[in-house]
Amino acid sequence: MDETPLIRYKGVEIDQQALCVLHDVDFELHKGEFVYIIGKVGSGKSTLLKTIYGELDIAKGEATVLGYDMKKLKQKNISELRRKLGIVFQDFQLLIDRTVHDNLEFVLRATGWRQRQAIENRIAEVLERVGMENKGYKMPNELSGGEQQRIVIARAILNSPDIILADEPTGNLDVETGRNIVELLKEICNQGSAIIMTTHNLHLLSEYPGIVYRCEQHHLQRIGES
Ligand SMILES: Nc1ncnc2c1ncn2[C@@H]1O[C@H](COP(=O)(O)OP(=O)(O)OP(=O)(O)O)[C@@H](O)[C@H]1O
């Protein structure tokens, strides 16, 4: 592929508390790709994602995410970068004191949306995209785990991100609900956002093919396409 990658890591080392978690990481993500990161508990999957959204510094090497040099990031750049990323975790992280609609409105307003009609239209669009068009009035605790995860995905796509980072998005869900969530992420990928998803569920790899990397013994190894 000749276009500039969305993410390019070359010879990267990532440390946690001065201890090396991953070294010599070479990784590229291109538009439209669906990438799985697999590996044992504690092998560095979440740590890798944290560097992509600027939560953790790069210790060595070259790293670019959406044009940002990750070794020279300032606080202002981190906020800008995060607006271009959609982030989905396994433990949902919806604001529990407000409705689904208000969770989504909160993010839109925090990212600069001002016009009431545009806000309402966008909320309706993303809820429809994730199959939750009638659930805007619900409080998060009135939804099932799978429904909450759909709302988190709706929240992640509000600003049409170039990249979605999904850290164990099916981790708290039953098998069937987990499959539905990956299907949804696949659809979103087909519509233009590249996706990086960590998972322990290796069945998903054959059901929903993607590019697979494994974290193992402090390395990130590209295994191929599943
Ligand atoms: N905040 C932290 N401070 C110090 N060490 C950390 C911190 N977070 C993670 N680590 C260490 O970094 C290593 C990688 O952890 P990480 O959470 O990235 O693993 P993981 O592959 O995502 O695991 P899991 O499958 O359990 O989510 C582990 O040895 C862990 O103990």
The ligand as an SDF file (V2000), in Angstrom:
LIG
                    3D

 31 33  0  0  0  0  0  0  0  0999 V2000
    0.4290    1.2510   35.4660 N   0  0  0  0  0  0  0  0  0  0  0  0
    1.3690    0.3010   35.4360 C   0  0  0  0  0  0  0  0  0  0  0  0
    2.4660    0.4110   36.2010 N   0  0  0  0  0  0  0  0  0  0  0  0
    3.4390   -0.5170   36.1530 C   0  0  0  0  0  0  0  0  0  0  0  0
    3.3990   -1.6030   35.3750 N   0  0  0  0  0  0  0  0  0  0  0  0
    2.3370   -1.7730   34.6050 C   0  0  0  0  0  0  0  0  0  0  0  0
    1.2560   -0.8250   34.5970 C   0  0  0  0  0  0  0  0  0  0  0  0
    0.3320   -1.2510   33.7220 N   0  0  0  0  0  0  0  0  0  0  0  0
    0.8050   -2.4260   33.2150 C   0  0  0  0  0  0  0  0  0  0  0  0
    1.9900   -2.7260   33.7390 N   0  0  0  0  0  0  0  0  0  0  0  0
    2.8110   -3.9000   33.4150 C   0  0  0  0  0  0  0  0  0  0  0  0
    3.0520   -3.9130   32.0240 O   0  0  0  0  0  0  0  0  0  0  0  0
    2.9630   -5.2380   31.5200 C   0  0  0  0  0  0  0  0  0  0  0  0
    1.9530   -5.2880   30.3910 C   0  0  0  0  0  0  0  0  0  0  0  0
    0.6580   -5.0120   30.9090 O   0  0  0  0  0  0  0  0  0  0  0  0
   -0.6080   -4.8330   29.9500 P   0  0  0  0  0  0  0  0  0  0  0  0
   -1.7270   -4.3400   30.7920 O   0  0  0  0  0  0  0  0  0  0  0  0
   -0.2090   -4.0390   28.7790 O   0  0  0  0  0  0  0  0  0  0  0  0
   -0.8710   -6.3300   29.4900 O   0  0  0  0  0  0  0  0  0  0  0  0
   -2.0300   -6.9170   28.6030 P   0  0  0  0  0  0  0  0  0  0  0  0
   -1.3750   -7.7580   27.5500 O   0  0  0  0  0  0  0  0  0  0  0  0
   -2.9340   -5.8420   28.1370 O   0  0  0  0  0  0  0  0  0  0  0  0
   -2.7590   -7.8590   29.6380 O   0  0  0  0  0  0  0  0  0  0  0  0
   -4.3080   -8.2800   29.7760 P   0  0  0  0  0  0  0  0  0  0  0  0
   -4.5120   -9.3700   28.7820 O   0  0  0  0  0  0  0  0  0  0  0  0
   -4.3920   -8.7430   31.1720 O   0  0  0  0  0  0  0  0  0  0  0  0
   -5.1400   -7.0590   29.5310 O   0  0  0  0  0  0  0  0  0  0  0  0
    2.6230   -6.1390   32.6930 C   0  0  0  0  0  0  0  0  0  0  0  0
    3.8120   -6.7050   33.1700 O   0  0  0  0  0  0  0  0  0  0  0  0
    2.0570   -5.1850   33.7100 C   0  0  0  0  0  0  0  0  0  0  0  0
    2.3190   -5.6450   35.0090 O   0  0  0  0  0  0  0  0  0  0  0  0
  1  2  1  0
  2  3  1  0
  2  7  2  0
  3  4  2  0
  4  5  1  0
  5  6  2  0
  6  7  1  0
  6 10  1  0
  7  8  1  0
  8  9  2  0
  9 10  1  0
 10 11  1  0
 11 12  1  0
 11 30  1  0
 12 13  1  0
 13 14  1  0
 13 28  1  0
 14 15  1  0
 15 16  1  0
 16 17  2  0
 16 18  1  0
 16 19  1  0
 19 20  1  0
 20 21  2  0
 20 22  1  0
 20 23  1  0
 23 24  1  0
 24 25  2  0
 24 26  1  0
 24 27  1  0
 28 29  1  0
 28 30  1  0
 30 31  1  0
M  END
$$$$
